[in-house]
Amino acid sequence: MSCLRLSCRMVSLTSRNTSRMFSVLMAVVKWW
């Protein structure tokens, strides 16, 4: 149960980082 919760937290953290990176990438594309 705790392991599942940990994986859930890791997934949410990764998705957040991915969305941030994606937004930065889109900003760079718009800048170009």
N, C-alpha and C positions, 0 to 999 in steps of 0.2 A: 504493500500500500504506500509506504513512504517512498519506495523506489519509483513507483508510478508518479507520485507527486513531484519527485525530483525531476523526472524526465519531462513532466508537463511544464515545470518551471523553466527547464533548459530550452524546451521548444519555444515557449513564449518569448524568452530572452533572445533566442536566435531569430525569431520572426521579427522582433522589434528592431534588432540590429540590421536585418536584411532590408526592412522597410526604410530604415534611415539611409542605408547605402544606396537603395534604389532612388530615394528622393534626391540624394546628392548627385547620382548619375544623371537623373533627369534634369537637374539644375545645370549641370555641365553641358548637357546636350543643348539645352535652351540657350546657354551662353554662347555656344558655337553657332 
